[in-house]
Amino acid sequence: MGCEGFLRVQEKEEDGAPQGLEQLTVAGGVHRVNGENMSARKIQIGQLWKKKDNGDTFLVTRVYTEALSTFVVLRKSGSEGESLVRVKAERTPEGQGLPGFVPAVEDDSV
């Protein structure tokens, strides 16, 4: 068994023997608080977002980071000839978001 997900403890027991491995994260990756799943929404290529003001649907075609900011390039769904829209992603308590847009499908959390 490898040491992935474990921390090698440098401290020693009272008898001088080294302590074993301690697990860094809980297996499974789903965290619960008060019985509710806590998973952050992450913007990914292929997701659909709706513009709040007119309801147009946009497809995420690119996600990239510049300095400390994340930018998303969107293309209007069904309009390959129109110009692309570049939006700076914002951090929200629920995860990442796009100002002026809402997820087209609420189940898009990862």
N, CA, C and O atoms as a printed pandas DataFrame, in Angstrom:
     atom_number atom_name residue_name chain_id  residue_number  x_coord  y_coord  z_coord
0              1         N          MET        A               1    0.846   -1.183    0.000
1              2        CA          MET        A               1    0.000    0.000    0.000
2              3         C          MET        A               1    0.880    1.231    0.000
3              4         O          MET        A               1    1.829    1.313    0.779
4              5         N          GLY        A               2    0.575    2.211   -0.880
5              6        CA          GLY        A               2    1.333    3.452   -0.958
6              7         C          GLY        A               2    0.926    4.411    0.132
7              8         O          GLY        A               2    0.093    4.079    0.976
8              9         N          CYS        A               3    1.497    5.584    0.124
9             10        CA          CYS        A               3    1.229    6.584    1.151
10            11         C          CYS        A               3    0.343    7.713    0.631
11            12         O          CYS        A               3    0.310    8.785    1.237
12            13         N          GLU        A               4   -0.389    7.502   -0.494
13            14        CA          GLU        A               4   -1.244    8.541   -1.017
14            15         C          GLU        A               4   -2.327    8.864   -0.001
15            16         O          GLU        A               4   -2.958    7.960    0.546
16            17         N          GLY        A               5   -2.546   10.158    0.255
17            18        CA          GLY        A               5   -3.589   10.562    1.182
18            19         C          GLY        A               5   -3.224   10.395    2.637
19            20         O          GLY        A               5   -4.078   10.546    3.510
20            21         N          PHE        A               6   -1.968   10.086    2.918
21            22        CA          PHE        A               6   -1.544    9.917    4.292
22            23         C          PHE        A               6   -0.376   10.838    4.599
23            24         O          PHE        A               6    0.376   11.215    3.700
24            25         N          LEU        A               7   -0.224   11.198    5.854
25            26        CA          LEU        A               7    0.837   12.064    6.320
26            27         C          LEU        A               7    1.775   11.243    7.193
27            28         O          LEU        A               7    1.326   10.600    8.141
28            29         N          ARG        A               8    3.059   11.254    6.894
29            30        CA          ARG        A               8    4.035   10.546    7.706
30            31         C          ARG        A               8    4.289   11.389    8.952
31            32         O          ARG        A               8    4.729   12.533    8.838
32            33         N          VAL        A               9    4.025   10.853   10.120
33            34        CA          VAL        A               9    4.183   11.566   11.372
34            35         C          VAL        A               9    5.614   11.384   11.864
35            36         O          VAL        A               9    6.108   10.261   11.964
36            37         N          GLN        A              10    6.273   12.496   12.167
37            38        CA          GLN        A              10    7.663   12.452   12.600
38            39         C          GLN        A              10    7.800   12.274   14.117
39            40         O          GLN        A              10    8.883   11.963   14.613
40            41         N          GLU        A              11    6.707   12.472   14.844
41            42        CA          GLU        A              11    6.772   12.327   16.296
42            43         C          GLU        A              11    6.930   10.865   16.677
43            44         O          GLU        A              11    6.641    9.963   15.890
44            45         N          LYS        A              12    7.399   10.650   17.906
45            46        CA          LYS        A              12    7.594    9.278   18.379
46            47         C          LYS        A              12    6.707    9.021   19.582
47            48         O          LYS        A              12    6.378    9.927   20.348
48            49         N          GLU        A              13    6.334    7.769   19.723
49            50        CA          GLU        A              13    5.546    7.351   20.881
50            51         C          GLU        A              13    6.414    7.513   22.130
51            52         O          GLU        A              13    7.610    7.789   22.035
52            53         N          GLU        A              14    5.799    7.338   23.296
53            54        CA          GLU        A              14    6.527    7.471   24.557
54            55         C          GLU        A              14    7.670    6.484   24.653
55            56         O          GLU        A              14    8.687    6.788   25.277
56            57         N          ASP        A              15    7.536    5.301   24.051
57            58        CA          ASP        A              15    8.594    4.302   24.122
58            59         C          ASP        A              15    9.679    4.527   23.068
59            60         O          ASP        A              15   10.613    3.732   22.963
60            61         N          GLY        A              16    9.561    5.619   22.275
61            62        CA          GLY        A              16   10.572    5.929   21.272
62            63         C          GLY        A              16   10.272    5.376   19.902
63            64         O          GLY        A              16   10.961    5.712   18.939
64            65         N          ALA        A              17    9.249    4.528   19.786
65            66        CA          ALA        A              17    8.887    3.971   18.476
66            67         C          ALA        A              17    8.152    5.037   17.668
67            68         O          ALA        A              17    7.363    5.801   18.225
68            69         N          PRO        A              18    8.404    5.095   16.351
69            70        CA          PRO        A              18    7.711    6.102   15.543
70            71         C          PRO        A              18    6.233    5.784   15.423
71            72         O          PRO        A              18    5.823    4.624   15.378
72            73         N          GLN        A              19    5.440    6.857   15.371
73            74        CA          GLN        A              19    4.008    6.675   15.161
74            75         C          GLN        A              19    3.791    6.290   13.709
75            76         O          GLN        A              19    4.672    6.496   12.874
76            77         N          GLY        A              20    2.649    5.746   13.403
77            78        CA          GLY        A              20    2.351    5.281   12.045
78            79         C          GLY        A              20    1.923    6.409   11.124
79            80         O          GLY        A              20    2.309    7.564   11.304
80            81         N          LEU        A              21    1.130    6.053   10.150
81            82        CA          LEU        A              21    0.612    7.014    9.189
82            83         C          LEU        A              21   -0.741    7.506    9.667
83            84         O          LEU        A              21   -1.536    6.737   10.208
84            85         N          GLU        A              22   -1.003    8.802    9.462
85            86        CA          GLU        A              22   -2.310    9.344    9.783
86            87         C          GLU        A              22   -2.952    9.808    8.493
87            88         O          GLU        A              22   -2.297   10.421    7.651
88            89         N          GLN        A              23   -4.228    9.516    8.339
89            90        CA          GLN        A              23   -4.929    9.851    7.111
90            91         C          GLN        A              23   -5.197   11.348    7.041
91            92         O          GLN        A              23   -5.644   11.952    8.016
92            93         N          LEU        A              24   -4.913   11.961    5.848
93            94        CA          LEU        A              24   -5.146   13.385    5.641
94            95         C          LEU        A              24   -6.609   13.680    5.325
95            96         O          LEU        A              24   -7.177   14.632    5.861
96            97         N          THR        A              25   -7.216   12.881    4.471
97            98        CA          THR        A              25   -8.589   13.118    4.066
98            99         C          THR        A              25   -9.401   11.846    4.235
99           100         O          THR        A              25   -8.874   10.734    4.220
100          101         N          VAL        A              26  -10.677   12.044    4.394
101          102        CA          VAL        A              26  -11.590   10.923    4.544
102          103         C          VAL        A              26  -11.832   10.328    3.163
103          104         O          VAL        A              26  -12.041   11.063    2.198
104          105         N          ALA        A              27  -11.805    9.026    3.066
105          106        CA          ALA        A              27  -12.059    8.362    1.790
106          107         C          ALA        A              27  -13.472    8.662    1.317
107          108         O          ALA        A              27  -14.387    8.813    2.127
108          109         N          GLY        A              28  -13.646    8.746    0.007
109          110        CA          GLY        A              28  -14.970    8.976   -0.556
110          111         C          GLY        A              28  -15.157   10.373   -1.084
111          112         O          GLY        A              28  -15.780   10.544   -2.132
112          113         N          GLY        A              29  -14.651   11.372   -0.416
113          114        CA          GLY        A              29  -14.671   12.729   -0.920
114          115         C          GLY        A              29  -15.965   13.500   -0.739
115          116         O          GLY        A              29  -16.006   14.678   -1.096
116          117         N          VAL        A              30  -17.026   12.904   -0.204
117          118        CA          VAL        A              30  -18.260   13.644    0.018
118          119         C          VAL        A              30  -18.275   14.084    1.466
119          120         O          VAL        A              30  -18.197   13.262    2.379
120          121         N          HIS        A              31  -18.375   15.381    1.666
121          122        CA          HIS        A              31  -18.377   15.927    3.017
122          123         C          HIS        A              31  -19.804   16.295    3.387
123          124         O          HIS        A              31  -20.566   16.777    2.548
124          125         N          ARG        A              32  -20.158   16.071    4.623
125          126        CA          ARG        A              32  -21.512   16.371    5.081
126          127         C          ARG        A              32  -21.450   17.314    6.275
127          128         O          ARG        A              32  -20.602   17.174    7.156
128          129         N          VAL        A              33  -22.368   18.278    6.285
129          130        CA          VAL        A              33  -22.537   19.178    7.410
130          131         C          VAL        A              33  -24.016   19.163    7.748
131          132         O          VAL        A              33  -24.852   19.474    6.900
132          133         N          ASN        A              34  -24.338   18.810    8.963
133          134        CA          ASN        A              34  -25.734   18.699    9.401
134          135         C          ASN        A              34  -26.539   17.810    8.461
135          136         O          ASN        A              34  -27.709   18.089    8.201
136          137         N          GLY        A              35  -25.931   16.746    7.949
137          138        CA          GLY        A              35  -26.638   15.792    7.111
138          139         C          GLY        A              35  -26.791   16.198    5.656
139          140         O          GLY        A              35  -27.368   15.445    4.872
140          141         N          GLU        A              36  -26.280   17.391    5.263
141          142        CA          GLU        A              36  -26.414   17.841    3.886
142          143         C          GLU        A              36  -25.083   17.686    3.167
143          144         O          GLU        A              36  -24.022   17.914    3.749
144          145         N          ASN        A              37  -25.148   17.290    1.877
145          146        CA          ASN        A              37  -23.933   17.202    1.072
146          147         C          ASN        A              37  -23.373   18.599    0.838
147          148         O          ASN        A              37  -24.123   19.535    0.563
148          149         N          MET        A              38  -22.074   18.736    0.946
149          150        CA          MET        A              38  -21.411   20.011    0.715
150          151         C          MET        A              38  -20.465   19.843   -0.464
151          152         O          MET        A              38  -19.341   19.374   -0.284
152          153         N          SER        A              39  -20.893   20.215   -1.670
153          154        CA          SER        A              39  -20.030   20.127   -2.832
154          155         C          SER        A              39  -20.039   21.476   -3.534
155          156         O          SER        A              39  -21.096   22.078   -3.721
156          157         N          ALA        A              40  -18.869   21.946   -3.920
157          158        CA          ALA        A              40  -18.743   23.258   -4.537
158          159         C          ALA        A              40  -19.043   23.170   -6.020
159          160         O          ALA        A              40  -18.672   22.195   -6.674
160          161         N          ARG        A              41  -19.724   24.198   -6.564
161          162        CA          ARG        A              41  -19.964   24.269   -7.995
162          163         C          ARG        A              41  -18.673   24.731   -8.651
163          164         O          ARG        A              41  -18.058   25.704   -8.213
164          165         N          LYS        A              42  -18.277   24.048   -9.676
165          166        CA          LYS        A              42  -17.065   24.377  -10.414
166          167         C          LYS        A              42  -17.451   24.588  -11.867
167          168         O          LYS        A              42  -18.138   23.754  -12.457
168          169         N          ILE        A              43  -17.014   25.693  -12.444
169          170        CA          ILE        A              43  -17.316   25.973  -13.844
170          171         C          ILE        A              43  -16.404   25.118  -14.707
171          172         O          ILE        A              43  -15.186   25.120  -14.534
172          173         N          GLN        A              44  -17.012   24.378  -15.650
173          174        CA          GLN        A              44  -16.260   23.475  -16.510
174          175         C          GLN        A              44  -16.697   23.626  -17.959
175          176         O          GLN        A              44  -17.812   24.065  -18.243
176          177         N          ILE        A              45  -15.804   23.258  -18.871
177          178        CA          ILE        A              45  -16.105   23.288  -20.293
178          179         C          ILE        A              45  -17.301   22.374  -20.556
179          180         O          ILE        A              45  -17.383   21.267  -20.024
180          181         N          GLY        A              46  -18.224   22.856  -21.385
181          182        CA          GLY        A              46  -19.399   22.072  -21.739
182          183         C          GLY        A              46  -20.641   22.409  -20.929
183          184         O          GLY        A              46  -21.740   21.983  -21.286
184          185         N          GLN        A              47  -20.490   23.163  -19.847
185          186        CA          GLN        A              47  -21.656   23.540  -19.047
186          187         C          GLN        A              47  -22.483   24.583  -19.789
187          188         O          GLN        A              47  -21.960   25.332  -20.614
188          189         N          LEU        A              48  -23.775   24.624  -19.489
189          190        CA          LEU        A              48  -24.677   25.619  -20.057
190          191         C          LEU        A              48  -25.078   26.621  -18.989
191          192         O          LEU        A              48  -25.427   26.240  -17.872
192          193         N          TRP        A              49  -25.028   27.906  -19.333
193          194        CA          TRP        A              49  -25.413   28.992  -18.436
194          195         C          TRP        A              49  -26.423   29.870  -19.151
195          196         O          TRP        A              49  -26.299   30.099  -20.355
196          197         N          LYS        A              50  -27.442   30.377  -18.417
197          198        CA          LYS        A              50  -28.454   31.261  -18.987
198          199         C          LYS        A              50  -28.191   32.689  -18.546
199          200         O          LYS        A              50  -27.884   32.953  -17.383
200          201         N          LYS        A              51  -28.317   33.606  -19.497
201          202        CA          LYS        A              51  -28.174   35.026  -19.188
202          203         C          LYS        A              51  -29.429   35.466  -18.434
203          204         O          LYS        A              51  -30.545   35.159  -18.854
204          205         N          LYS        A              52  -29.251   36.181  -17.326
205          206        CA          LYS        A              52  -30.380   36.550  -16.468
206          207         C          LYS        A              52  -31.366   37.482  -17.159
207          208         O          LYS        A              52  -32.576   37.323  -17.000
208          209         N          ASP        A              53  -30.870   38.451  -17.921
209          210        CA          ASP        A              53  -31.767   39.472  -18.458
210          211         C          ASP        A              53  -32.634   39.000  -19.619
211          212         O          ASP        A              53  -33.773   39.452  -19.739
212          213         N          ASN        A              54  -32.137   38.101  -20.488
213          214        CA          ASN        A              54  -32.948   37.699  -21.637
214          215         C          ASN        A              54  -33.150   36.187  -21.756
215          216         O          ASN        A              54  -33.883   35.747  -22.642
216          217         N          GLY        A              55  -32.540   35.397  -20.915
217          218        CA          GLY        A              55  -32.738   33.953  -20.921
218          219         C          GLY        A              55  -31.984   33.194  -21.993
219          220         O          GLY        A              55  -32.185   31.989  -22.144
220          221         N          ASP        A              56  -31.105   33.878  -22.757
221          222        CA          ASP        A              56  -30.307   33.187  -23.773
222          223         C          ASP        A              56  -29.371   32.180  -23.110
223          224         O          ASP        A              56  -28.838   32.433  -22.029
224          225         N          THR        A              57  -29.178   31.040  -23.766
225          226        CA          THR        A              57  -28.315   29.987  -23.237
226          227         C          THR        A              57  -26.932   30.082  -23.860
227          228         O          THR        A              57  -26.794   30.256  -25.071
228          229         N          PHE        A              58  -25.898   29.964  -23.008
229          230        CA          PHE        A              58  -24.507   30.036  -23.453
230          231         C          PHE        A              58  -23.771   28.769  -23.036
231          232         O          PHE        A              58  -24.040   28.189  -21.984
232          233         N          LEU        A              59  -22.836   28.357  -23.885
233          234        CA          LEU        A              59  -22.012   27.182  -23.645
234          235         C          LEU        A              59  -20.622   27.622  -23.205
235          236         O          LEU        A              59  -20.031   28.505  -23.826
236          237         N          VAL        A              60  -20.093   27.022  -22.145
237          238        CA          VAL        A              60  -18.721   27.310  -21.699
238          239         C          VAL        A              60  -17.762   26.609  -22.656
239          240         O          VAL        A              60  -17.773   25.383  -22.764
240          241         N          THR        A              61  -16.929   27.393  -23.353
241          242        CA          THR        A              61  -15.990   26.814  -24.317
242          243         C          THR        A              61  -14.559   26.815  -23.805
243          244         O          THR        A              61  -13.721   26.060  -24.299
244          245         N          ARG        A              62  -14.272   27.663  -22.811
245          246        CA          ARG        A              62  -12.904   27.732  -22.283
246          247         C          ARG        A              62  -12.932   28.303  -20.876
247          248         O          ARG        A              62  -13.706   29.216  -20.588
248          249         N          VAL        A              63  -12.089   27.768  -19.996
249          250        CA          VAL        A              63  -11.911   28.282  -18.636
250          251         C          VAL        A              63  -10.411   28.424  -18.429
251          252         O          VAL        A              63   -9.661   27.467  -18.620
252          253         N          TYR        A              64   -9.970   29.624  -18.035
253          254        CA          TYR        A              64   -8.534   29.829  -17.829
254          255         C          TYR        A              64   -8.296   30.835  -16.714
255          256         O          TYR        A              64   -9.195   31.585  -16.332
256          257         N          THR        A              65   -7.076   30.839  -16.201
257          258        CA          THR        A              65   -6.697   31.712  -15.102
258          259         C          THR        A              65   -5.677   32.729  -15.586
259          260         O          THR        A              65   -4.722   32.397  -16.288
260          261         N          GLU        A              66   -5.905   33.975  -15.192
261          262        CA          GLU        A              66   -4.975   35.071  -15.452
262          263         C          GLU        A              66   -4.690   35.709  -14.107
263          264         O          GLU        A              66   -5.604   36.175  -13.426
264          265         N          ALA        A              67   -3.422   35.731  -13.725
265          266        CA          ALA        A              67   -3.034   36.225  -12.398
266          267         C          ALA        A              67   -3.819   35.443  -11.344
267          268         O          ALA        A              67   -3.657   34.227  -11.242
268          269         N          LEU        A              68   -4.658   36.109  -10.566
269          270        CA          LEU        A              68   -5.424   35.411   -9.520
270          271         C          LEU        A              68   -6.906   35.308   -9.858
271          272         O          LEU        A              68   -7.717   34.967   -8.996
272          273         N          SER        A              69   -7.267   35.600  -11.111
273          274        CA          SER        A              69   -8.663   35.584  -11.524
274          275         C          SER        A              69   -8.925   34.460  -12.519
275          276         O          SER        A              69   -8.046   34.082  -13.294
276          277         N          THR        A              70  -10.134   33.936  -12.486
277          278        CA          THR        A              70  -10.555   32.907  -13.431
278          279         C          THR        A              70  -11.483   33.552  -14.449
279          280         O          THR        A              70  -12.416   34.267  -14.085
280          281         N          PHE        A              71  -11.221   33.295  -15.731
281          282        CA          PHE        A              71  -12.051   33.816  -16.803
282          283         C          PHE        A              71  -12.707   32.664  -17.544
283          284         O          PHE        A              71  -12.147   31.573  -17.659
284          285         N          VAL        A              72  -13.922   32.935  -18.051
285          286        CA          VAL        A              72  -14.698   31.936  -18.776
286          287         C          VAL        A              72  -15.069   32.521  -20.132
287          288         O          VAL        A              72  -15.521   33.663  -20.220
288          289         N          VAL        A              73  -14.876   31.733  -21.189
289          290        CA          VAL        A              73  -15.289   32.138  -22.527
290          291         C          VAL        A              73  -16.571   31.388  -22.858
291          292         O          VAL        A              73  -16.629   30.161  -22.785
292          293         N          LEU        A              74  -17.606   32.159  -23.228
293          294        CA          LEU        A              74  -18.921   31.603  -23.516
294          295         C          LEU        A              74  -19.292   31.829  -24.980
295          296         O          LEU        A              74  -18.911   32.835  -25.580
296          297         N          ARG        A              75  -20.040   30.881  -25.546
297          298        CA          ARG        A              75  -20.569   31.004  -26.903
298          299         C          ARG        A              75  -22.069   30.808  -26.819
299          300         O          ARG        A              75  -22.553   29.877  -26.175
300          301         N          LYS        A              76  -22.805   31.705  -27.485
301          302        CA          LYS        A              76  -24.263   31.580  -27.473
302          303         C          LYS        A              76  -24.651   30.266  -28.135
303          304         O          LYS        A              76  -24.187   29.948  -29.230
304          305         N          SER        A              77  -25.495   29.517  -27.468
305          306        CA          SER        A              77  -25.903   28.204  -27.958
306          307         C          SER        A              77  -26.666   28.347  -29.273
307          308         O          SER        A              77  -27.625   29.113  -29.365
308          309         N          GLY        A              78  -26.229   27.597  -30.292
309          310        CA          GLY        A              78  -26.871   27.633  -31.596
310          311         C          GLY        A              78  -26.414   28.761  -32.488
311          312         O          GLY        A              78  -26.921   28.911  -33.599
312          313         N          SER        A              79  -25.456   29.568  -32.024
313          314        CA          SER        A              79  -24.977   30.707  -32.812
314          315         C          SER        A              79  -23.457   30.649  -32.931
315          316         O          SER        A              79  -22.747   31.436  -32.306
316          317         N          GLU        A              80  -22.970   29.721  -33.729
317          318        CA          GLU        A              80  -21.525   29.544  -33.872
318          319         C          GLU        A              80  -20.857   30.754  -34.517
319          320         O          GLU        A              80  -19.667   30.989  -34.304
320          321         N          GLY        A              81  -21.613   31.530  -35.309
321          322        CA          GLY        A              81  -21.038   32.677  -36.013
322          323         C          GLY        A              81  -20.884   33.921  -35.157
323          324         O          GLY        A              81  -20.111   34.813  -35.506
324          325         N          GLU        A              82  -21.607   34.001  -34.033
325          326        CA          GLU        A              82  -21.521   35.195  -33.185
326          327         C          GLU        A              82  -20.211   35.225  -32.417
327          328         O          GLU        A              82  -19.557   34.200  -32.226
328          329         N          SER        A              83  -19.842   36.428  -31.980
329          330        CA          SER        A              83  -18.594   36.570  -31.238
330          331         C          SER        A              83  -18.715   35.937  -29.853
331          332         O          SER        A              83  -19.812   35.812  -29.308
332          333         N          LEU        A              84  -17.577   35.542  -29.297
333          334        CA          LEU        A              84  -17.532   34.909  -27.992
334          335         C          LEU        A              84  -17.625   35.961  -26.891
335          336         O          LEU        A              84  -17.259   37.120  -27.093
336          337         N          VAL        A              85  -18.112   35.549  -25.738
337          338        CA          VAL        A              85  -18.251   36.434  -24.584
338          339         C          VAL        A              85  -17.254   35.990  -23.526
339          340         O          VAL        A              85  -17.203   34.811  -23.173
340          341         N          ARG        A              86  -16.457   36.934  -23.014
341          342        CA          ARG        A              86  -15.470   36.645  -21.968
342          343         C          ARG        A              86  -15.978   37.234  -20.656
343          344         O          ARG        A              86  -16.272   38.427  -20.582
344          345         N          VAL        A              87  -16.083   36.394  -19.615
345          346        CA          VAL        A              87  -16.635   36.811  -18.329
346          347         C          VAL        A              87  -15.671   36.407  -17.226
347          348         O          VAL        A              87  -15.124   35.304  -17.238
348          349         N          LYS        A              88  -15.466   37.314  -16.265
349          350        CA          LYS        A              88  -14.635   36.992  -15.097
350          351         C          LYS        A              88  -15.503   36.255  -14.080
351          352         O          LYS        A              88  -16.543   36.762  -13.657
352          353         N          ALA        A              89  -15.070   35.055  -13.690
353          354        CA          ALA        A              89  -15.815   34.258  -12.716
354          355         C          ALA        A              89  -15.693   34.891  -11.333
355          356         O          ALA        A              89  -14.668   35.484  -10.996
356          357         N          GLU        A              90  -16.736   34.758  -10.554
357          358        CA          GLU        A              90  -16.714   35.271   -9.186
358          359         C          GLU        A              90  -16.814   34.114   -8.214
359          360         O          GLU        A              90  -17.343   33.051   -8.537
360          361         N          ARG        A              91  -16.302   34.337   -7.031
361          362        CA          ARG        A              91  -16.380   33.320   -5.979
362          363         C          ARG        A              91  -17.598   33.622   -5.120
363          364         O          ARG        A              91  -17.783   34.746   -4.651
364          365         N          THR        A              92  -18.422   32.606   -4.922
365          366        CA          THR        A              92  -19.618   32.744   -4.096
366          367         C          THR        A              92  -19.561   31.698   -2.992
367          368         O          THR        A              92  -18.750   30.775   -3.065
368          369         N          PRO        A              93  -20.398   31.819   -1.979
369          370        CA          PRO        A              93  -20.407   30.795   -0.927
370          371         C          PRO        A              93  -20.730   29.402   -1.469
371          372         O          PRO        A              93  -20.304   28.403   -0.889
372          373         N          GLU        A              94  -21.484   29.322   -2.584
373          374        CA          GLU        A              94  -21.846   28.034   -3.168
374          375         C          GLU        A              94  -20.754   27.481   -4.080
375          376         O          GLU        A              94  -20.827   26.318   -4.476
376          377         N          GLY        A              95  -19.757   28.271   -4.420
377          378        CA          GLY        A              95  -18.697   27.870   -5.350
378          379         C          GLY        A              95  -18.396   28.999   -6.308
379          380         O          GLY        A              95  -18.355   30.161   -5.905
380          381         N          GLN        A              96  -18.183   28.674   -7.579
381          382        CA          GLN        A              96  -17.914   29.690   -8.584
382          383         C          GLN        A              96  -19.214   30.120   -9.248
383          384         O          GLN        A              96  -20.175   29.353   -9.315
384          385         N          GLY        A              97  -19.232   31.351   -9.735
385          386        CA          GLY        A              97  -20.405   31.851  -10.432
386          387         C          GLY        A              97  -19.994   32.809  -11.530
387          388         O          GLY        A              97  -18.844   33.244  -11.590
388          389         N          LEU        A              98  -20.939   33.134  -12.398
389          390        CA          LEU        A              98  -20.714   34.095  -13.470
390          391         C          LEU        A              98  -21.690   35.242  -13.277
391          392         O          LEU        A              98  -22.901   35.020  -13.280
392          393         N          PRO        A              99  -21.191   36.478  -13.107
393          394        CA          PRO        A              99  -22.099   37.605  -12.907
394          395         C          PRO        A              99  -22.993   37.800  -14.131
395          396         O          PRO        A              99  -22.511   37.837  -15.263
396          397         N          GLY        A             100  -24.303   37.924  -13.891
397          398        CA          GLY        A             100  -25.257   38.107  -14.965
398          399         C          GLY        A             100  -25.758   36.805  -15.563
399          400         O          GLY        A             100  -26.577   36.823  -16.481
400          401         N          PHE        A             101  -25.276   35.666  -15.055
401          402        CA          PHE        A             101  -25.669   34.355  -15.575
402          403         C          PHE        A             101  -26.081   33.442  -14.424
403          404         O          PHE        A             101  -25.643   33.614  -13.286
404          405         N          VAL        A             102  -26.935   32.468  -14.745
405          406        CA          VAL        A             102  -27.307   31.414  -13.800
406          407         C          VAL        A             102  -27.091   30.080  -14.503
407          408         O          VAL        A             102  -27.209   30.005  -15.726
408          409         N          PRO        A             103  -26.777   29.026  -13.756
409          410        CA          PRO        A             103  -26.618   27.714  -14.400
410          411         C          PRO        A             103  -27.921   27.302  -15.091
411          412         O          PRO        A             103  -29.001   27.447  -14.518
412          413         N          ALA        A             104  -27.820   26.796  -16.306
413          414        CA          ALA        A             104  -29.015   26.359  -17.036
414          415         C          ALA        A             104  -29.596   25.105  -16.385
415          416         O          ALA        A             104  -30.807   24.887  -16.431
416          417         N          VAL        A             105  -28.752   24.294  -15.789
417          418        CA          VAL        A             105  -29.161   23.078  -15.089
418          419         C          VAL        A             105  -28.611   23.178  -13.673
419          420         O          VAL        A             105  -27.396   23.250  -13.489
420          421         N          GLU        A             106  -29.477   23.182  -12.676
421          422        CA          GLU        A             106  -29.040   23.358  -11.290
422          423         C          GLU        A             106  -28.217   22.194  -10.774
423          424         O          GLU        A             106  -27.515   22.351   -9.775
424          425         N          ASP        A             107  -28.272   21.008  -11.425
425          426        CA          ASP        A             107  -27.522   19.841  -10.970
426          427         C          ASP        A             107  -26.083   19.870  -11.424
427          428         O          ASP        A             107  -25.406   18.847  -11.317
428          429         N          ASP        A             108  -25.566   20.996  -11.930
429          430        CA          ASP        A             108  -24.223   21.069  -12.500
430          431         C          ASP        A             108  -23.109   21.068  -11.459
431          432         O          ASP        A             108  -21.936   21.156  -11.824
432          433         N          SER        A             109  -23.441   20.972  -10.180
433          434        CA          SER        A             109  -22.364   20.981   -9.179
434          435         C          SER        A             109  -21.558   19.700   -9.268
435          436         O          SER        A             109  -22.067   18.631   -9.606
436          437         N          VAL        A             110  -20.273   19.850   -8.949
437          438        CA          VAL        A             110  -19.336   18.728   -9.072
438          439         C          VAL        A             110  -18.933   18.270   -7.690
439          440         O          VAL        A             110  -18.147   17.333   -7.555
